[in-house]
Amino acid sequence: MLDGKKKYRVKTGIFESYGEAESALEILKTNKFSGIIKKYNS
């Protein structure tokens, strides 16, 4: 809980390029969700 409220996390997956990740993030943003792009180290 954060500030006494339940919070939820959504992970979308791994993308082949930064551009693909940006496109997915833009879709989230147009639906009033926030997000970040984090580098995946395999």
PDB file of N, CA, C and O in Angstrom, chain B, residues numbered from 101:
ATOM      1  N   MET B 101       0.834  -1.191   0.000  1.00  0.00           N
ATOM      2  CA  MET B 101       0.000   0.000   0.000  1.00  0.00           C
ATOM      3  C   MET B 101       0.874   1.248   0.000  1.00  0.00           C
ATOM      4  O   MET B 101       1.956   1.284   0.586  1.00  0.00           O
ATOM      5  N   LEU B 102       0.373   2.241  -0.664  1.00  0.00           N
ATOM      6  CA  LEU B 102       1.057   3.523  -0.738  1.00  0.00           C
ATOM      7  C   LEU B 102       0.065   4.590  -0.306  1.00  0.00           C
ATOM      8  O   LEU B 102      -1.017   4.700  -0.884  1.00  0.00           O
ATOM      9  N   ASP B 103       0.411   5.360   0.682  1.00  0.00           N
ATOM     10  CA  ASP B 103      -0.494   6.378   1.227  1.00  0.00           C
ATOM     11  C   ASP B 103      -1.825   5.769   1.666  1.00  0.00           C
ATOM     12  O   ASP B 103      -2.870   6.410   1.561  1.00  0.00           O
ATOM     13  N   GLY B 104      -1.781   4.515   2.163  1.00  0.00           N
ATOM     14  CA  GLY B 104      -2.991   3.855   2.626  1.00  0.00           C
ATOM     15  C   GLY B 104      -3.906   3.359   1.530  1.00  0.00           C
ATOM     16  O   GLY B 104      -5.014   2.902   1.812  1.00  0.00           O
ATOM     17  N   LYS B 105      -3.464   3.438   0.272  1.00  0.00           N
ATOM     18  CA  LYS B 105      -4.294   2.997  -0.858  1.00  0.00           C
ATOM     19  C   LYS B 105      -3.606   1.837  -1.568  1.00  0.00           C
ATOM     20  O   LYS B 105      -2.380   1.812  -1.681  1.00  0.00           O
ATOM     21  N   LYS B 106      -4.392   0.882  -2.043  1.00  0.00           N
ATOM     22  CA  LYS B 106      -3.822  -0.223  -2.809  1.00  0.00           C
ATOM     23  C   LYS B 106      -3.357   0.288  -4.169  1.00  0.00           C
ATOM     24  O   LYS B 106      -4.013   1.129  -4.783  1.00  0.00           O
ATOM     25  N   LYS B 107      -2.232  -0.223  -4.629  1.00  0.00           N
ATOM     26  CA  LYS B 107      -1.688   0.129  -5.941  1.00  0.00           C
ATOM     27  C   LYS B 107      -1.453  -1.162  -6.709  1.00  0.00           C
ATOM     28  O   LYS B 107      -1.246  -2.217  -6.111  1.00  0.00           O
ATOM     29  N   TYR B 108      -1.486  -1.080  -8.014  1.00  0.00           N
ATOM     30  CA  TYR B 108      -1.289  -2.243  -8.866  1.00  0.00           C
ATOM     31  C   TYR B 108      -0.237  -1.930  -9.914  1.00  0.00           C
ATOM     32  O   TYR B 108      -0.108  -0.783 -10.341  1.00  0.00           O
ATOM     33  N   ARG B 109       0.514  -2.938 -10.332  1.00  0.00           N
ATOM     34  CA  ARG B 109       1.552  -2.772 -11.339  1.00  0.00           C
ATOM     35  C   ARG B 109       1.200  -3.645 -12.537  1.00  0.00           C
ATOM     36  O   ARG B 109       0.757  -4.784 -12.387  1.00  0.00           O
ATOM     37  N   VAL B 110       1.407  -3.091 -13.723  1.00  0.00           N
ATOM     38  CA  VAL B 110       1.206  -3.832 -14.962  1.00  0.00           C
ATOM     39  C   VAL B 110       2.523  -3.836 -15.718  1.00  0.00           C
ATOM     40  O   VAL B 110       3.097  -2.778 -15.972  1.00  0.00           O
ATOM     41  N   LYS B 111       2.999  -5.004 -16.073  1.00  0.00           N
ATOM     42  CA  LYS B 111       4.192  -5.122 -16.912  1.00  0.00           C
ATOM     43  C   LYS B 111       3.732  -5.617 -18.273  1.00  0.00           C
ATOM     44  O   LYS B 111       2.908  -6.526 -18.365  1.00  0.00           O
ATOM     45  N   THR B 112       4.268  -5.014 -19.328  1.00  0.00           N
ATOM     46  CA  THR B 112       3.782  -5.378 -20.657  1.00  0.00           C
ATOM     47  C   THR B 112       4.643  -6.414 -21.362  1.00  0.00           C
ATOM     48  O   THR B 112       4.109  -7.230 -22.112  1.00  0.00           O
ATOM     49  N   GLY B 113       5.922  -6.413 -21.156  1.00  0.00           N
ATOM     50  CA  GLY B 113       6.764  -7.390 -21.822  1.00  0.00           C
ATOM     51  C   GLY B 113       8.067  -6.798 -22.311  1.00  0.00           C
ATOM     52  O   GLY B 113       8.440  -5.680 -21.955  1.00  0.00           O
ATOM     53  N   ILE B 114       8.746  -7.565 -23.129  1.00  0.00           N
ATOM     54  CA  ILE B 114      10.051  -7.190 -23.661  1.00  0.00           C
ATOM     55  C   ILE B 114       9.886  -6.831 -25.140  1.00  0.00           C
ATOM     56  O   ILE B 114       9.208  -7.540 -25.885  1.00  0.00           O
ATOM     57  N   PHE B 115      10.505  -5.734 -25.555  1.00  0.00           N
ATOM     58  CA  PHE B 115      10.405  -5.267 -26.933  1.00  0.00           C
ATOM     59  C   PHE B 115      11.754  -5.381 -27.624  1.00  0.00           C
ATOM     60  O   PHE B 115      12.797  -5.320 -26.972  1.00  0.00           O
ATOM     61  N   GLU B 116      11.738  -5.545 -28.920  1.00  0.00           N
ATOM     62  CA  GLU B 116      12.966  -5.701 -29.712  1.00  0.00           C
ATOM     63  C   GLU B 116      13.739  -4.401 -29.869  1.00  0.00           C
ATOM     64  O   GLU B 116      14.951  -4.424 -30.087  1.00  0.00           O
ATOM     65  N   SER B 117      13.050  -3.263 -29.761  1.00  0.00           N
ATOM     66  CA  SER B 117      13.728  -1.982 -29.925  1.00  0.00           C
ATOM     67  C   SER B 117      13.128  -0.945 -28.983  1.00  0.00           C
ATOM     68  O   SER B 117      12.019  -1.107 -28.474  1.00  0.00           O
ATOM     69  N   TYR B 118      13.878   0.107 -28.770  1.00  0.00           N
ATOM     70  CA  TYR B 118      13.397   1.209 -27.934  1.00  0.00           C
ATOM     71  C   TYR B 118      12.164   1.845 -28.574  1.00  0.00           C
ATOM     72  O   TYR B 118      11.231   2.246 -27.878  1.00  0.00           O
ATOM     73  N   GLY B 119      12.167   1.933 -29.882  1.00  0.00           N
ATOM     74  CA  GLY B 119      11.034   2.515 -30.602  1.00  0.00           C
ATOM     75  C   GLY B 119       9.744   1.743 -30.375  1.00  0.00           C
ATOM     76  O   GLY B 119       8.680   2.343 -30.224  1.00  0.00           O
ATOM     77  N   GLU B 120       9.827   0.427 -30.350  1.00  0.00           N
ATOM     78  CA  GLU B 120       8.651  -0.396 -30.087  1.00  0.00           C
ATOM     79  C   GLU B 120       8.145  -0.163 -28.665  1.00  0.00           C
ATOM     80  O   GLU B 120       6.939  -0.097 -28.428  1.00  0.00           O
ATOM     81  N   ALA B 121       9.065  -0.041 -27.737  1.00  0.00           N
ATOM     82  CA  ALA B 121       8.688   0.228 -26.347  1.00  0.00           C
ATOM     83  C   ALA B 121       8.016   1.597 -26.230  1.00  0.00           C
ATOM     84  O   ALA B 121       7.038   1.750 -25.498  1.00  0.00           O
ATOM     85  N   GLU B 122       8.540   2.582 -26.945  1.00  0.00           N
ATOM     86  CA  GLU B 122       7.940   3.922 -26.941  1.00  0.00           C
ATOM     87  C   GLU B 122       6.519   3.887 -27.499  1.00  0.00           C
ATOM     88  O   GLU B 122       5.626   4.550 -26.972  1.00  0.00           O
ATOM     89  N   SER B 123       6.314   3.125 -28.551  1.00  0.00           N
ATOM     90  CA  SER B 123       4.976   3.017 -29.143  1.00  0.00           C
ATOM     91  C   SER B 123       3.988   2.414 -28.156  1.00  0.00           C
ATOM     92  O   SER B 123       2.858   2.886 -28.033  1.00  0.00           O
ATOM     93  N   ALA B 124       4.413   1.374 -27.456  1.00  0.00           N
ATOM     94  CA  ALA B 124       3.549   0.746 -26.457  1.00  0.00           C
ATOM     95  C   ALA B 124       3.241   1.725 -25.324  1.00  0.00           C
ATOM     96  O   ALA B 124       2.108   1.784 -24.845  1.00  0.00           O
ATOM     97  N   LEU B 125       4.234   2.485 -24.899  1.00  0.00           N
ATOM     98  CA  LEU B 125       4.029   3.468 -23.838  1.00  0.00           C
ATOM     99  C   LEU B 125       3.059   4.559 -24.284  1.00  0.00           C
ATOM    100  O   LEU B 125       2.243   5.017 -23.485  1.00  0.00           O
ATOM    101  N   GLU B 126       3.133   4.976 -25.523  1.00  0.00           N
ATOM    102  CA  GLU B 126       2.208   5.989 -26.037  1.00  0.00           C
ATOM    103  C   GLU B 126       0.769   5.485 -26.009  1.00  0.00           C
ATOM    104  O   GLU B 126      -0.150   6.250 -25.717  1.00  0.00           O
ATOM    105  N   ILE B 127       0.568   4.213 -26.309  1.00  0.00           N
ATOM    106  CA  ILE B 127      -0.780   3.628 -26.233  1.00  0.00           C
ATOM    107  C   ILE B 127      -1.288   3.693 -24.797  1.00  0.00           C
ATOM    108  O   ILE B 127      -2.446   4.034 -24.557  1.00  0.00           O
ATOM    109  N   LEU B 128      -0.425   3.367 -23.850  1.00  0.00           N
ATOM    110  CA  LEU B 128      -0.818   3.472 -22.441  1.00  0.00           C
ATOM    111  C   LEU B 128      -1.198   4.897 -22.092  1.00  0.00           C
ATOM    112  O   LEU B 128      -2.221   5.136 -21.451  1.00  0.00           O
ATOM    113  N   LYS B 129      -0.369   5.844 -22.517  1.00  0.00           N
ATOM    114  CA  LYS B 129      -0.615   7.251 -22.184  1.00  0.00           C
ATOM    115  C   LYS B 129      -1.914   7.767 -22.786  1.00  0.00           C
ATOM    116  O   LYS B 129      -2.608   8.562 -22.151  1.00  0.00           O
ATOM    117  N   THR B 130      -2.261   7.336 -23.996  1.00  0.00           N
ATOM    118  CA  THR B 130      -3.509   7.793 -24.603  1.00  0.00           C
ATOM    119  C   THR B 130      -4.717   7.241 -23.863  1.00  0.00           C
ATOM    120  O   THR B 130      -5.828   7.751 -24.011  1.00  0.00           O
ATOM    121  N   ASN B 131      -4.502   6.200 -23.069  1.00  0.00           N
ATOM    122  CA  ASN B 131      -5.571   5.619 -22.256  1.00  0.00           C
ATOM    123  C   ASN B 131      -5.446   6.021 -20.781  1.00  0.00           C
ATOM    124  O   ASN B 131      -5.974   5.359 -19.888  1.00  0.00           O
ATOM    125  N   LYS B 132      -4.725   7.136 -20.556  1.00  0.00           N
ATOM    126  CA  LYS B 132      -4.578   7.760 -19.238  1.00  0.00           C
ATOM    127  C   LYS B 132      -3.847   6.892 -18.214  1.00  0.00           C
ATOM    128  O   LYS B 132      -4.145   6.937 -17.020  1.00  0.00           O
ATOM    129  N   PHE B 133      -2.888   6.103 -18.698  1.00  0.00           N
ATOM    130  CA  PHE B 133      -1.996   5.356 -17.817  1.00  0.00           C
ATOM    131  C   PHE B 133      -0.615   5.979 -17.923  1.00  0.00           C
ATOM    132  O   PHE B 133      -0.264   6.554 -18.953  1.00  0.00           O
ATOM    133  N   SER B 134       0.153   5.866 -16.881  1.00  0.00           N
ATOM    134  CA  SER B 134       1.530   6.333 -16.935  1.00  0.00           C
ATOM    135  C   SER B 134       2.446   5.122 -16.998  1.00  0.00           C
ATOM    136  O   SER B 134       2.021   4.000 -16.725  1.00  0.00           O
ATOM    137  N   GLY B 135       3.683   5.346 -17.354  1.00  0.00           N
ATOM    138  CA  GLY B 135       4.625   4.248 -17.415  1.00  0.00           C
ATOM    139  C   GLY B 135       6.036   4.736 -17.649  1.00  0.00           C
ATOM    140  O   GLY B 135       6.279   5.921 -17.879  1.00  0.00           O
ATOM    141  N   ILE B 136       6.959   3.798 -17.585  1.00  0.00           N
ATOM    142  CA  ILE B 136       8.353   4.092 -17.855  1.00  0.00           C
ATOM    143  C   ILE B 136       8.909   2.995 -18.747  1.00  0.00           C
ATOM    144  O   ILE B 136       8.359   1.896 -18.816  1.00  0.00           O
ATOM    145  N   ILE B 137       9.990   3.300 -19.419  1.00  0.00           N
ATOM    146  CA  ILE B 137      10.727   2.307 -20.203  1.00  0.00           C
ATOM    147  C   ILE B 137      11.993   2.004 -19.428  1.00  0.00           C
ATOM    148  O   ILE B 137      12.759   2.906 -19.089  1.00  0.00           O
ATOM    149  N   LYS B 138      12.204   0.742 -19.154  1.00  0.00           N
ATOM    150  CA  LYS B 138      13.363   0.315 -18.382  1.00  0.00           C
ATOM    151  C   LYS B 138      14.150  -0.680 -19.232  1.00  0.00           C
ATOM    152  O   LYS B 138      13.578  -1.595 -19.823  1.00  0.00           O
ATOM    153  N   LYS B 139      15.469  -0.490 -19.286  1.00  0.00           N
ATOM    154  CA  LYS B 139      16.329  -1.379 -20.064  1.00  0.00           C
ATOM    155  C   LYS B 139      16.302  -2.772 -19.456  1.00  0.00           C
ATOM    156  O   LYS B 139      16.399  -2.932 -18.240  1.00  0.00           O
ATOM    157  N   TYR B 140      16.171  -3.776 -20.311  1.00  0.00           N
ATOM    158  CA  TYR B 140      16.150  -5.169 -19.897  1.00  0.00           C
ATOM    159  C   TYR B 140      17.527  -5.782 -20.160  1.00  0.00           C
ATOM    160  O   TYR B 140      18.004  -5.787 -21.295  1.00  0.00           O
ATOM    161  N   ASN B 141      18.139  -6.280 -19.139  1.00  0.00           N
ATOM    162  CA  ASN B 141      19.451  -6.947 -19.273  1.00  0.00           C
ATOM    163  C   ASN B 141      19.244  -8.432 -19.116  1.00  0.00           C
ATOM    164  O   ASN B 141      18.923  -8.905 -18.026  1.00  0.00           O
ATOM    165  N   SER B 142      19.423  -9.175 -20.196  1.00  0.00           N
ATOM    166  CA  SER B 142      19.221 -10.626 -20.116  1.00  0.00           C
ATOM    167  C   SER B 142      20.454 -11.351 -19.683  1.00  0.00           C
ATOM    168  O   SER B 142      20.441 -12.577 -19.570  1.00  0.00           O
TER     169      SER B 142
END
